[in-house]
Amino acid sequence: MAIKFILHKICAQSGARLGTLETAHGSFETPIFMPVGTQATVKTLTPAQVEAIGAKIILSNTYHLYLRPGHRLVEKSGGLHKFMQWPGSILTDSGGYQVFSLNDLRKISEEGVSFRSHIDGSKHFISPEKAIEIQQALGADIIMCFDECAPYPADRSYVLPSLERTLRWAKRCQDAHSNVERQALFGIIQGGMYHDLRARSAEKMIELDFPGYSVGGLSVGEPKPLMYEILESTVPLMPAYKPRYLMGVGSPDALVEGVLRGIDMFDCVLPTRVARNGLALTSFGKVVVRNNPYAEDFAPLEEGCDCYTCQKFSRAYLRHLIKAEEVLGLVLISIHNLRFLMRLMEKMRQAIREDRSLSFAKEVLAKLL
Amino acid sequence: MAIKFILHKICAQSGARLGTLETAHGSFETPIFMPVGTQATVKTLTPAQVEAIGAKIILSNTYHLYLRPGHRLVEKSGGLHKFMQWPGSILTDSGGYQVFSLNDLRKISEEGVSFRSHIDGSKHFISPEKAIEIQQALGADIIMCFDECAPYPADRSYVLPSLERTLRWAKRCQDAHSNVERQALFGIIQGGMYHDLRARSAEKMIELDFPGYSVGGLSVGEPKPLMYEILESTVPLMPAYKPRYLMGVGSPDALVEGVLRGIDMFDCVLPTRVARNGLALTSFGKVVVRNNPYAEDFAPLEEGCDCYTCQKFSRAYLRHLIKAEEVLGLVLISIHNLRFLMRLMEKMRQAIREDRSLSFAKEVLAKLL
């Protein structure tokens, strides 16, 4: 088996779980946050900096790497780990989300999706088989089924046939996947905001017996309480002894809420994307670094934070870098934001270990607001 | 004294000198190259990365820091070293070069230069006294006299009164400089491309007895052979037992030629600026990283280079980053380019030690072309 997941315990206060996930590139405790390295780089950071943040597994995007530099080139270089010099684990998404987001540039059929590249307009076609072929060439430790992430809002009449096709595609992905000893293929549960459709998707996906499952199609514009409701009805249907991954979710509050509901893995571009807008995540909410009050604030972004940025630099310096449009500002805030989420997850794991996940979550959420 | 310079030897093959320069922030061998951190950051790099490159002293720009974030803010934060968390030595220029480069935006008088900010058009005035006040607030280990760097080409009738004013300004800088125990003030020799005017400037500047001298007004558009001619006539006039600094020069060939002619210190934005255009410096010339031949080139930028970039990443990966407009591409090429110049200077110092600077220089220059 490509991965080994051990469930250590479920918190006495909530559905939060403590586990260990092992891949060919290391072993780490869950729940965990995965920084996103869309184009084979966690934006602005060296792999050494990403390691120093405490990241154990990162996500990279199949769609982007397929278009540029091309999966065959990455394969020729020795695979994605070697290409980008990331020593830890990697998960690649299937490209489905990006391809469906192209809207006017794509056309769906039972066979797959034909689309035009957002880079040069060139024509491409990705089927479930092709998505697996690309992901096998990239060589991530965990790969994902090719799926459709339904938009929000979407009628039942759209969501039902979409999830049925995603189920058929999942089977085709499974059949096409030959590298099962080195890469674990996860199934994706869809079903929009409809509890019964989620249940149907979960049931059928679980029948296919994947080594792990994700909840897709959330954090697509719906109110957060609705997302949590869907998690509450869907997650309990998922196998307890397999990892559960909530795709595209990474705001501090949603991470905490997701963990309470039994999610083990998360990914999101948020920490690095907001950093590039000069926004820092802290345990007392967001800090807009360029704001005037920080001009002569010689304290770190967050007292007590152990990241390189907070250990070394003042808010005044960071504000100067952002105002002067210096790249180092983005680098330093990205480091802090990622480390902040890593520490948040470390603290959540400790709270689960000590059966106080709910009390800890309440504390965290109260300070965030 | 703020600095201590020890001249160890002059090469038997050329005018190249081996020395040690000591400041309150460390001691290092000369000749040395100083990376430029214009806005209190060596562009795209953390101080830790700049240290890892082997840099011992960096240059920062008075004009830029005066305008943003302001020298008083930097002073309040504990000075420039603390503000930017650079543990090594710092040299600040005087702002003269930048102010004079503003052309239509500035007006010169005997008193100083009034100008408009390139950022917001606000009105400012920098006199020699003000330039020293700013540099004292910033707190660099070595500071520079406020001077005019004459353009190229420039008539004798322009250069002569300009250098005379620069001499009067140097005296005023010296009189205004109160922090002599912590900051060494260097004089700047001007005189355009006129040997006799250079000699006049050198003679008068030396009478003022500064702890170090720079050659300014070169690498301003003149052909390189002309720059070398000026160095050949000017450098021998400079005190042997004081450091000699050639301002704004940093192309690999000009560094080698400058060292042969007795220069101890250099600075230039070139290695980081060309990196941001995807251009790598190597001992066999420039590498345009985005070029097609590197698409599937899995070798490092330069075989045998000990920098983080060359130890870890392939040309194919760097090309991918540059084509995908990823910041990490600029970071990694900046690291390589700076390390390349650091190693070039290390090798030059070793060659001087072994009395083979000229033979070594010939080898280097032959490979560069």
Interface residues (C-beta under 8 A of the other chain):
Chain A: Q39 A40 T41 K43 T44 L45 T46 P47 A48 H64 R68 P69 L73 K76 S77 G78 F83 M84 Q85 A295 E296 F298 Y308 K312 F313 S314 A316 Y317 R319 H320 L321 K323 A324 E326 V327 L328 L330 V331 L332
Chain B: Q39 A40 T41 K43 T44 L45 T46 P47 A48 H64 R68 P69 L73 K76 S77 G78 F83 M84 Q85 A295 E296 F298 Y308 K312 F313 S314 A316 Y317 R319 H320 L321 K323 A324 E326 V327 L328 L330 V331 L332
